[in-house]
Amino acid sequence: MIGEDEDVETAADRILFELTSIRGVNLKPLRIFSQPDRISRSEDLRWMNQMYGVDTRRIVTVAYYAIVKITPELLKHVKKRNQALWYDTYNVKKLAFDHKEILMDALNHLYNEFVMSPAVFRLLPVKFTIRQVQDAYEKIFDMRIDNRNFRKKLLSYTFIAPTGEMEKGVKHKPAQFYVFDNMKYERMARKKRKSTILQW
């Protein structure tokens, strides 16, 4: 709920902190959900009014999203706060009100962002293997990707640069580490105006 002395962005940052104790996340606006019949069940409306101490029949939600790298520190923050939990989105069956619609809208938006931008590299270590990139895409899209085609496509991009370093202490054949060169990506994106990463 937005305080009288807050704008929407400030309220979003505050609510995220209250639920997770996380600050400094780059929240991006998703969409405003304002359909008059959003809260269709009377018991849901009663709960909402009691929970927030209001008397209204209309609820407007401004949704935000963020792409964050899951780190031990981040997990510790959320666990300590104990008001928010991590869920695999593919296992979410039911949510209150129209929140499942909001979740699906956010996922579709994220899928497009991962297809049309190099957002996946924000989730990876600075030095990564091709297998790690493929694993990330497979988990994001919940699908299997052909290894040979993926590798060939990914290495065709000039903004994926080999480091010359190899994995150590692994049971399988050591893989080479690569880095994402953002300057090269930006130059390529400016030339093409739009760059599609995931078109296998």
Secondary structure, DSSP 8 states (H G I E B T S, - for coil): ---TT--HHHHHHHHHHHHH-------EEEEEE--TTSS-SHHHHHHHHHHHT---S---EEEEE------HHHHHHHHHH-S-----GGG----STTHHHHHHHHHHHHHHHHHHSSGGGGGS-SSB-HHHHHHHHHHHHTS---HHHHHHHHHTSTTEEEEEEE--S-SS---EEEEE-HHHHHHHHHHHSS--S---
